[in-house]
């Protein structure tokens, strides 16, 4: 069985099912429209409305044998995602011929980015990270991220360590935000608080445990981001979204050039909804990944390591802030993924501190997993002073790039982007 994402035009009960988060409401309509005989619709996954936006990418791979242009234009009619399991390739091709179906896409698994140790102990502490970021300068101005929402999209958070202010989880589990034991998500939440101690943490428990690993299907990520768009529409104002996860091995995806591909295809519905979330006013950050040339994670695919091979899909989206990893002694961490990116060449955007003693969940808060929420905390602090109505996510991204510390003195590069993110310098740039 292979899991696929089906993007559909609006049919009876789909919108109601999406709003109610209930597959049952649209079950009969879906059955009569799609006629699932040789495949099965996932009844644990409720239909999710997606909102596309027009995006001009510098490089757009050719989509063969199918027209997916509907996804890349402002929609007069709503589009919806459902999830299905297929046994045969011909059944996937057959469903594309249905008039209600806009496209069929890969639904690979995604995983968190904990850092391999590479034999090196932690470098510095979270207090040193705060000092290097310029936290004291912000505190002197009473800038602590007070009231700013930071969504940690991860494995879940231990609310006894980092208090949470609501959240979300896949419909397949019964989860109360903040009820997870201390693990990867708790580490990320702690690191976001370094620069934004008074921010409101939202626990988006996307990645669920399967034995010794944590993972989610990409379709679950679409549901999470749809909820984040609802979050910002229900309550306008700053929303920072930290994502320390992604795909390690592109062999789990459809090949580049296939219209079903995720890793290099801007038309994939998750890449589309990422752009829509930024357009709604959210600052979205993604970890670059842990497949750098010097010390890649053992799960990295054999063709997914090093420069130009290790930053894929939404982690390389032009609208997001892609974060590489560096130590407090300004040394590149060997596992930090390197550009060019798949969707946008000039990746990463900036570097964040990692591999330090911090949350206590692990011996070191490491990987680009830690670097990403460290950077998210900087943005959360800045948003207390400059809301998304004053400074758009795109403009703030440019300001942070200009204010970063260029440690090599050569401007932007494929290892660190524009340099190390710095709260104090960014605040001065904004002022």
Steps between C-alpha positions, in 0.01 A plus 500: 500500500622849419351810662411796278357850540200572276419865429135548409263768388217581736220243507203461731585494872877543454510850644277401791716194567814714496361753746366226727817291460292195430544251217157351568315811384648471147531121486200438274580791266861385464393142435256597226748741337826304521352147495780345709498135390868431434621742769384606844441847640657559841203555729727612785602804296236769472482709179721809523439822309809644334541855385741548213674823414680624193873449547772569247791266558839566346526137402192290441540134397298385204188306592446229245172364359265685733387859543535614862474871423180528705708468815723795417226759443261684731200270540141603435400153615641330807729200470511217750742226597407142583731205563483158334686169483567344159612149405578554132657776290220478243244584767688823578504591130131416470392727786668796327240473223219578743362850431492582871869420547753780448807289574658209681818551702759314702438464873844410638584477868680787669718481811650732765860620459682405822873550456752218484774569750793439264709424808492858623373614844269798546653840425384768744165537674163655426602805702799551271263466203281773649800723558626460144152566360475828692223402740615748766466787255140393431416460870630850570227616262240266659494287186438140606254376238212570740173367363648389166388157381775255404373170359739209552405249229668188631458191721305670778606689812530423870293783646660459843832611347372752245141617560282497189206714394301259286587308188399231251556132427404260217146366519642147527610556862339623820749762617480787746752779421787495745449138606800344323801383701830689457650434158576675171199735507572610856859579400377716212252686723771568760736637233233735364466645851869603518431824317123519555443385860156660524365365172196271481601153385254304285550123499442364147570130563541399136765229537376187675694206644537179301721272704837668547438775244273801459333569169195633317359482152524818297120505479497549879722805447241644261235462772730668754572796273133536413431530872777761532336706226172472692690607813626822343166575336310451825742720687695733270846595617851357512542123478845340481513138381807284573551174304795279594412210272507386141585216262832317528487276193351605167456136404183518711369770263393481136784583256580862414306588185199292598191713562458305825843605632537692829870576540541728196143576399352840597156373395487235773214597731721518808742738328197703395349519849838603644494801269139568597589504870771760440258701285254493792762679713696225676878489534583141401838343575634160394816323611740453208545131584772274638650359180811720479809358336724464805274314741163402349225323689503127429147525357605734218462345155817412313430779251375747762823605671701819463489813284203522265356168613381551855240784521174390341132580468340737754835528680619679183180700437581857388251654745630331816811571707730200465735459797846340498686403820814647659663470843544783750868501398389584144592162350273341243344178625590226256148360480344833396354462150645711220347681203407551225140418590259301285219757474717808539875500443607761756459281806557503792397852598675537836674290767386444858689376805485130582681216681493673840389398851143615525171329573651201678296264283824389331869548580491779243223686321630418156436470130340758279207395721633729775623775268151547351308578823791715625443714190122480546542646850692795356214571261245454779679763709519746211131450424409641843626836375421470129181314409434328169268787405795741530773277357398214271666158537683556172637836615602370842680210334705748295581708807619195693718398205661845481557512875655153525866456595702407193772286658684421176493854365388382157130591514244229441619139461358149482612404852376790717278705271548867587652416839402446864165640608537777759215658698678821601620580147158415355330736745739781403431432133125516563534827691 
